[in-house]
């Protein structure tokens, strides 16, 4: 099943890359002054924000530090064709594109519900830690708005390579139990049963659109937009296809495509436009068709604890983002449907993000 799905995804990537070799339309690649600064991101996700039965379980903690480069200069035509992906669904032409590269490092921790026992638990997800680095190319496509005579972002493409390590070398036991001792709560005792060391590699492509834009109230201005998204991921840690959408209501929505989230998740954007003041509430929902999840399926060699992943997983999120003077602060509350058959439980956690331009 996983091998077959992986082959299909490889074929999809090859088709996308082949179609990208077509002649590119002439579009502007000169960045605005606002796009000539780096963007730094700090993000933490934790089930301490869980409001449904507080406990350390499932995806219990994630931390990520990210850097997004200033806008890249013009690329050679051959390279531009290689990284330009075809449009879908009859999209209209764009007038400009801004390309940035991003680098991030992060760590995710996963535990079963019972963290007191030292014995192996065979009907719950295994302990696992993942330490990773990501290398991304983000391309923001814009279209001139005839009413305002400005370039408005309409599509965001992200191609990302993830390199990582799962197992004791990822430092999960050290981080979780040191922090638990620091705050005076019981430690997790079953880390000796975690997934063993294994390197990971993954490739992800995601696309987001800004659609159905409009005005709710003229004065004071209150806008709305809808951001549908699709994605494909291939790797020994995770192989899945995803689709979803986010509804936003607020002011100056053109500043970004939503706050970022580590994958797999409803996507957002590390990049944002810094001038002026903006804010928005958002709600979103999406789903993933999962072919492989190493944190449930266990190590690739089969010599580890494991459970049976569900082939379809859903997610809902809601939150608030505020942007002011080159800083974006956001909070997202996340609810995920059961991810494996042995336990029929939902997973809830919060995601806090701070990004700033420099």
BELZI-V783882 format. One record per residue. RES is the residue in one letter. SS is DSSP state (h for helix, s for strand, l for the rest). OMEGA is omega as a letter, one per 40 degrees, with the letter a starting at -180 (none if undefined). BURIAL is b if it has 9 or more other ideal C-beta (glycine too) atoms within 8 Angstrom, else e. Layout:
res: (RES	RES)
ss: (SS	SS)
omega: (OMEGA	OMEGA)
burial: (BURIAL	BURIAL)
This chain:
res: (X	X	X	X	X	X	X	X	X	X	X	X	X	X	X	X	X	X	X	X	X	X	X	X	X	X	X	X	X	X	X	X	X	X	X	X	X	X	X	X	X	X	X	X	X	X	X	X	X	X	X	X	X	X	X	X	X	X	X	X	X	X	X	X	X	X	X	X	X	X	X	X	X	X	X	X	X	X	X	X	X	X	X	X	X	X	X	X	X	X	X	X	X	X	X	X	X	X	X	X	X	X	X	X	X	X	X	X	X	X	X	X	X	X	X	X	X	X	X	X	X	X	X	X	X	X	X	X	X	X	X	X	X	X	X	X	X	X	X	X	X	X	X	X	X	X	X	X	X	X	X	X	X	X	X	X	X	X	X	X	X	X	X	X	X	X	X	X	X	X	X	X	X	X	X	X	X	X	X	X	X	X	X	X	X	X	X	X	X	X	X	X	X	X	X	X	X	X	X	X	X	X	X	X	X	X	X	X	X	X	X	X	X	X	X	X	X	X	X	X	X	X	X	X	X	X	X	X	X	X	X	X	X	X	X	X	X	X	X	X	X	X	X	X	X	X	X	X	X	X	X	X	X	X	X	X	X	X	X	X	X	X	X	X	X	X	X	X	X	X	X	X	X	X	X	X	X	X	X	X	X	X	X	X	X	X	X	X	X	X	X	X	X	X	X	X	X	X	X	X	X	X	X	X	X	X	X	X	X	X	X	X	X	X	X	X	X	X	X	X	X	X	X	X	X	X	X	X	X	X	X	X	X	X	X	X	X	X	X	X	X	X	X	X	X	X	X	X	X	X	X	X	X	X	X	X	X	X)
ss: (l	h	h	h	h	h	h	h	h	h	h	h	h	h	h	h	h	h	h	l	l	l	l	l	l	l	l	s	l	l	l	l	h	h	h	l	l	l	s	s	s	s	s	s	s	s	h	h	h	l	l	l	l	l	l	l	l	s	s	s	s	s	s	s	s	s	s	s	l	l	l	l	l	l	l	l	h	h	h	h	h	h	h	l	l	l	l	l	l	l	l	l	l	l	l	s	s	s	s	s	s	s	s	s	s	s	s	s	s	s	s	l	l	l	l	l	l	l	l	l	l	l	l	l	l	l	l	s	s	s	s	s	s	s	s	s	s	s	s	s	s	s	s	s	s	l	l	l	l	s	s	s	s	s	s	s	s	s	s	s	s	s	s	s	s	s	l	h	h	h	l	h	h	h	h	h	h	h	h	h	h	h	h	l	l	l	l	l	l	l	h	h	h	l	l	l	l	s	s	s	s	s	s	s	s	s	s	s	s	l	s	s	s	s	s	s	s	l	l	l	l	s	s	s	s	s	s	s	s	s	s	s	s	s	s	l	l	s	s	s	s	s	s	s	s	s	s	s	s	s	s	l	h	h	h	l	l	l	l	l	l	l	l	l	l	l	l	l	l	l	l	l	l	l	l	l	s	s	s	s	s	s	s	s	s	s	s	s	s	s	s	s	s	h	h	h	h	l	l	l	l	l	l	l	l	l	l	l	s	l	l	s	s	s	s	s	s	s	s	s	s	s	s	s	l	l	s	s	s	s	s	s	s	s	s	s	l	l	l	s	l	l	s	l	l	l	s	s	s	s	s	s	s	s	s	s	s	l)
omega: (a	a	a	i	i	i	i	i	i	i	i	i	a	i	i	a	i	i	a	a	i	a	a	i	i	i	a	i	a	a	i	i	a	a	a	i	i	i	i	a	i	a	i	i	a	i	i	i	a	i	i	i	a	i	i	i	i	i	a	i	i	i	i	i	a	i	i	a	i	a	a	i	i	i	i	a	a	i	i	i	a	a	i	a	a	i	i	i	i	a	i	a	i	a	a	i	i	a	i	i	a	i	i	i	a	i	i	i	a	i	i	a	a	i	a	a	i	a	i	i	a	i	i	a	a	i	i	i	a	i	a	i	a	i	a	i	i	a	i	i	a	i	a	i	a	a	a	a	i	i	i	i	a	a	i	i	i	i	a	i	i	i	a	a	i	i	a	a	i	i	a	a	a	a	a	a	i	i	i	i	a	a	i	i	a	i	i	a	a	a	i	i	a	i	a	a	i	i	i	i	a	i	a	i	i	i	i	i	i	a	i	a	i	a	i	i	a	a	e	a	i	a	i	i	i	a	i	a	i	a	i	i	i	i	i	i	a	i	a	i	a	i	a	i	a	i	a	i	a	a	i	a	a	a	a	i	a	i	a	i	i	a	e	a	i	a	i	a	i	a	i	i	a	a	i	a	i	i	i	i	i	i	a	i	i	a	i	i	a	i	i	i	a	a	i	a	a	a	a	i	i	a	i	i	a	i	a	a	i	a	i	a	i	i	i	i	i	a	a	i	i	a	a	i	i	i	i	i	a	i	a	i	a	i	i	i	i	a	i	a	a	i	a	a	i	a	a	i	i	a	a	a	i	i	i	i	i	none)
burial: (e	b	e	e	b	b	e	e	b	b	e	b	b	e	e	b	b	e	b	b	e	e	e	b	e	e	b	e	b	e	b	e	e	e	b	e	b	b	b	b	b	b	b	b	b	b	b	e	b	b	e	e	e	e	e	e	b	b	b	b	b	b	b	b	b	b	b	b	b	b	b	e	e	e	b	e	e	e	e	b	b	b	b	b	b	e	e	e	e	e	e	e	e	b	b	b	b	b	b	b	b	b	b	b	b	b	b	b	b	b	b	b	b	e	b	e	e	e	e	e	b	e	e	b	b	b	b	b	b	b	b	b	b	b	b	b	b	b	b	b	b	b	b	b	b	e	e	e	e	e	b	b	b	b	b	b	b	b	b	b	b	b	b	b	b	b	b	b	e	b	b	b	b	e	b	b	b	e	e	b	e	e	e	e	e	e	b	b	e	b	b	e	b	b	b	b	e	b	e	b	b	b	b	b	b	b	b	b	b	b	e	e	b	e	e	e	e	e	e	e	e	b	b	b	b	b	b	b	b	b	b	b	b	b	b	b	b	b	b	b	b	b	b	b	b	b	b	b	b	b	b	b	b	e	b	b	b	b	b	b	b	b	b	e	b	b	b	b	b	b	b	b	b	b	e	e	e	b	b	b	b	b	b	b	b	b	b	b	b	b	b	b	b	b	b	b	b	b	b	e	e	e	e	b	b	e	b	e	b	b	e	e	b	b	b	b	b	b	b	b	b	b	b	e	e	e	b	b	e	b	b	b	b	b	b	b	b	b	b	b	e	e	b	e	e	e	b	b	b	b	b	b	b	b	b	b	b	e)
